[in-house]
C-alpha cells in the first residue's frame, strides 16, 4: 500500500519492483544479509547495499524503496541510507501470517513467528533511531482512506493536487482489492516477427495513454502510443478509461534468433515497464493484436493489496 501511495504522490521508486512493491535488488541484498554468517560476507553485502542506494540517489535524488524484512537488519544498514524517513506500517500479525501463508506456501504456525520477530525487531529500531518515523496501522488506513491520505500527505510534507488525492484514495480503497504497486506495469499479449501487442498503465496517472518504445535487446524496434481501447483492463481496475492498449508493427520483419528479450520503455520518464514475464522472447504466436474480451488480463499481477 505505502509503495503505491508514495509513487502516486511523486516519490520515485525506480523500475525494479515486484507487483507487491518490493524493490527486487535491495530485497536481494537484505535476504543475503540475513544469511551472512561471516564478517567478510556481511561487509560485502553492506557494500553492495550502499552502492545500490548511492546509484538510486544519483539517478533520482529523493527516492523510496520497500523490502518486507528490512526491520531485522536496519541496525546494520541504516548508516548507508542518507537522510532517511522511515514509514512503518503496523498490521494485525495474524492477518499478516495468513497472507504469508498464501504467498509463500508455508503453514501458518511457521509464518506467525516470523511475522512477530519482524515486527518486534522493527519496533525496537524505531524506538532507538533519531531519524523521522511515520507509523500507522494498516487496518485504520483502509477503514477510512480519505482521512488517512489527508494525514499521510500532511505528515510526509508531500504536495498533492485534488486529482492526485482522488487517485491515492482510490488506490487504497479496500473495496478495490489487490492492486499492483509498480509505477508502470503492463502485459505483452502477442509478439511475432511482424509486431507486438499488449497494454501498459501508469499507477500515478490511471487516465494516461503512454508513449512507449519497444526494445529487443538494446535496439528500439517500434514506437507508438498505448491508446487502443482495452475494456478488460479497465474492468480489472488498472486503467480508468481503458485506452491503454498498443498494437505496433515492426518496420521490417524480425527473426527470433537475431534478438534478445523484449522490453517496453516509457521514454518521458526513463522507466522500463515491468511486464508479467521476466523476459518475453520473440516467437511466432500469431499476428499481433489485442484480445477483445479477456476477463482476467493479468492473472499473475493480483498480489499487491491496497
C-alpha positions in Angstrom: 0.0 0.0 0.0 2.6 2.5 1.0 4.9 1.9 -2.0 2.0 2.6 -4.4 0.8 5.6 -2.4 4.2 7.3 -2.3 4.6 6.8 -6.0 1.2 8.4 -6.7 2.4 11.3 -4.5 5.5 11.7 -6.6 8.2 9.8 -4.8 10.5 7.8 -7.2 10.8 4.1 -6.6 12.7 3.1 -9.7 11.7 0.4 -12.1 12.9 -2.8 -10.5 9.8 -3.6 -8.4 7.8 -6.7 -7.8 4.0 -6.4 -8.1 3.7 -6.1 -4.3 6.1 -3.1 -4.4 9.2 -4.8 -3.1 12.5 -3.5 -4.6 13.9 -6.6 -6.2 17.6 -5.6 -6.0 17.5 -4.2 -2.4 15.4 -7.1 -1.3 18.0 -9.5 -2.5 20.6 -7.6 -0.5 18.5 -7.8 2.6 17.9 -11.5 2.2 21.6 -12.2 1.6 22.5 -10.2 4.7 20.2 -12.3 6.9 22.2 -15.3 5.9 25.6 -13.6 6.2 27.2 -15.6 9.0 30.8 -14.5 8.5 32.1 -10.8 8.8 33.6 -10.8 5.4 30.3 -11.7 3.7 28.5 -9.2 5.9 30.9 -6.5 4.7 30.3 -7.5 1.1 26.5 -7.2 1.4 26.8 -3.8 3.2 29.0 -2.6 0.4 26.5 -3.8 -2.3 23.6 -2.2 -0.5 25.5 1.1 -0.2 26.3 1.1 -3.9 22.6 0.4 -4.8 21.4 3.3 -2.6 24.1 5.7 -4.0 23.1 4.8 -7.6 19.4 5.4 -6.8 20.2 8.7 -5.2 22.4 9.8 -8.1 19.7 8.9 -10.6 16.5 10.0 -8.8 17.5 12.4 -6.0 14.8 11.8 -3.5 13.6 8.2 -3.7 12.0 5.4 -1.8 12.1 1.6 -1.6 10.3 -1.2 0.2 11.5 -4.5 1.4 9.5 -6.6 3.9 12.3 -7.9 6.1 14.3 -4.6 6.4 13.5 -4.2 10.0 15.5 -7.1 11.1 18.7 -5.8 9.6 18.3 -2.0 9.8 20.9 -1.6 12.6 23.5 -3.0 10.1 22.4 -1.0 7.1 21.0 2.3 8.5 24.2 4.2 8.1 24.2 3.5 4.3 20.8 5.4 3.9 21.3 9.2 3.6 18.7 11.4 5.3 16.1 8.6 5.8 12.5 8.9 6.7 11.1 5.5 7.8 7.5 4.6 7.3 6.4 1.7 9.4 3.1 0.0 8.6 1.7 -2.0 11.5 -0.7 -4.8 10.7 -2.6 -7.4 12.7 0.1 -10.1 12.9 -2.3 -13.0 12.5 -3.6 -11.5 9.2 0.0 -10.9 8.1 0.8 -14.6 8.8 -2.2 -15.7 6.8 -1.1 -13.5 3.9 2.4 -15.0 4.1 0.9 -18.5 4.2 -0.8 -17.8 0.9 2.0 -16.1 -0.9 4.9 -18.3 0.4 3.0 -21.6 0.7 4.1 -22.1 4.3 2.0 -23.3 7.2 0.7 -20.5 9.5 2.5 -21.9 12.5 5.7 -21.3 10.7 4.9 -17.8 9.3 3.4 -16.3 12.5 6.7 -16.5 14.5 8.5 -14.8 11.5 5.9 -12.0 11.5 6.2 -11.4 15.2 10.0 -11.4 15.1 10.0 -8.9 12.2 7.5 -6.6 14.0 9.5 -6.7 17.2 12.8 -6.0 15.5 11.4 -3.1 13.6 9.7 -1.6 16.6 13.0 -1.9 18.6 14.8 0.0 15.8 12.1 2.7 15.6 12.4 3.2 19.4 16.1 3.9 19.1 16.6 5.8 15.8 16.9 9.5 15.7 15.6 9.7 12.1 12.0 10.7 11.4 9.5 7.9 11.6 5.9 7.7 10.4 3.9 4.8 11.9 0.3 3.9 11.2 -2.0 0.9 11.4 -2.9 -0.8 8.1 -6.4 -1.5 9.3 -7.1 2.1 10.2 -5.8 3.3 6.8 -8.2 1.1 4.8 -11.1 1.8 7.2 -11.0 5.5 6.4 -9.0 6.1 3.2 -9.9 9.8 2.7 -8.8 10.7 6.2 -5.7 8.6 6.0 -4.5 10.1 2.8 -5.0 13.6 4.2 -3.0 12.8 7.3 -0.3 10.9 5.2 0.2 13.9 2.9 0.5 16.2 5.9 2.9 14.0 7.8 5.3 13.4 4.9 5.3 17.0 3.7 4.4 16.0 0.1 2.3 18.2 -2.1 -0.8 16.8 -3.9 -3.4 18.2 -6.2 -7.1 17.3 -5.7 -6.8 14.9 -8.6 -3.8 13.2 -7.1 -5.6 12.9 -3.7 -8.6 11.2 -5.5 -6.2 8.7 -7.2 -4.5 7.9 -3.9 -7.8 7.3 -2.1 -9.0 5.1 -4.9 -5.8 3.1 -4.8 -6.0 2.2 -1.1 -9.8 1.7 -1.0 -10.4 -1.8 0.5 -13.3 -2.3 -2.0 -10.8 -2.4 -4.9 -9.0 -5.5 -3.5 -5.5 -6.4 -4.5 -3.7 -3.8 -6.7 -0.3 -3.6 -8.4 2.1 -1.3 -6.7 4.5 -0.7 -9.6 4.6 2.7 -11.2 4.5 1.4 -14.8 3.2 -2.1 -15.5 1.6 -4.0 -18.3 1.3 -7.1 -20.3 2.6 -8.4 -23.7 -0.2 -10.4 -25.3 1.3 -11.4 -28.6 4.6 -11.0 -30.4 5.9 -12.4 -33.7 8.3 -11.3 -36.4 5.8 -8.7 -37.6 5.0 -6.8 -34.4 3.8 -6.8 -30.8 0.6 -6.1 -28.9 -0.4 -5.6 -25.3 -1.1 -2.9 -22.8 0.6 -0.6 -20.3 -0.6 1.6 -17.4 0.7 4.3 -15.1 -0.2 3.9 -11.4 0.2 7.6 -10.8 -1.9 8.7 -13.7 -4.6 6.0 -14.4 -6.1 8.1 -17.2 -2.9 8.4 -19.2 -2.3 6.9 -22.7 1.5 6.4 -22.6 4.0 6.9 -25.3 6.2 3.8 -25.4 9.3 2.3 -27.1 9.7 -1.4 -27.8 13.2 -2.7 -27.5 14.6 -6.1 -28.5 17.8 -6.4 -26.6 19.1 -2.8 -26.6 17.6 -1.8 -30.0 14.5 0.3 -30.3 12.3 -1.6 -32.9 9.0 0.3 -32.6 7.5 3.4 -31.0 3.9 4.4 -30.5 1.2 5.4 -28.1 -0.7 2.9 -25.9 -4.2 4.3 -26.6 -6.1 1.3 -28.0 -9.3 0.6 -26.1 -9.0 -2.3 -23.6 -12.2 -2.8 -21.8 -10.8 -5.9 -20.0 -8.0 -3.9 -18.4 -10.5 -1.1 -17.4 -12.8 -3.6 -15.7 -9.8 -5.1 -13.9 -9.2 -1.7 -12.3 -5.8 -1.0 -13.9 -6.8 1.9 -16.2 -9.6 4.5 -15.8 -10.7 4.7 -19.4 -9.2 1.5 -20.9 -7.3 3.5 -23.6 -4.0 1.8 -22.7 -3.5 -0.9 -25.4 -0.9 -1.0 -28.1 -0.7 -2.8 -31.5 2.7 -2.0 -33.0 4.2 -3.3 -36.2 8.0 -3.6 -36.8 9.3 -1.6 -39.8 10.9 -4.8 -41.1 10.3 -8.4 -40.0 12.5 -9.5 -37.2 13.8 -13.1 -36.9 13.6 -14.6 -33.4 17.2 -15.8 -33.4 18.6 -12.3 -34.0 17.4 -10.5 -30.9 17.2 -10.8 -27.1 14.2 -10.4 -24.8 11.6 -7.8 -25.5 11.4 -4.7 -23.2 9.0 -1.8 -23.0 10.2 1.7 -22.1 8.4 5.0 -21.3 11.0 7.4 -22.6 9.5 10.5 -21.0 10.1 9.0 -17.5 13.3 7.0 -18.3 11.5 3.9 -17.0 11.3 0.4 -18.2 7.8 -1.1 -17.9 7.6 -4.2 -15.6 5.8 -6.8 -17.7 4.4 -10.1 -16.4 7.1 -12.3 -17.8 10.6 -11.7 -16.7 11.5 -11.7 -20.3 9.4 -12.1 -23.5 11.3 -13.8 -26.2 10.4 -13.2 -29.8 8.3 -16.1 -31.1 5.7 -16.9 -33.8 2.4 -16.8 -31.8 0.1 -15.4 -34.5 -0.4 -11.8 -35.8 -0.2 -9.0 -33.2 -3.5 -7.9 -31.9 -5.2 -7.3 -28.5 -7.8 -9.9 -27.3 -11.3 -8.5 -27.4 -12.6 -9.7 -24.1 -10.1 -11.1 -21.7 -11.8 -11.4 -18.3 -8.5 -11.7 -16.4 -5.9 -9.8 -18.4 -3.1 -10.2 -15.8 -3.5 -13.3 -13.7 0.0 -13.0 -12.2 -0.4 -9.4 -11.1 -3.0 -9.8 -8.4 -0.8 -9.8 -5.3 -0.3 -6.2 -4.3 -3.2 -5.5 -1.9 -4.2 -1.9 -1.3 
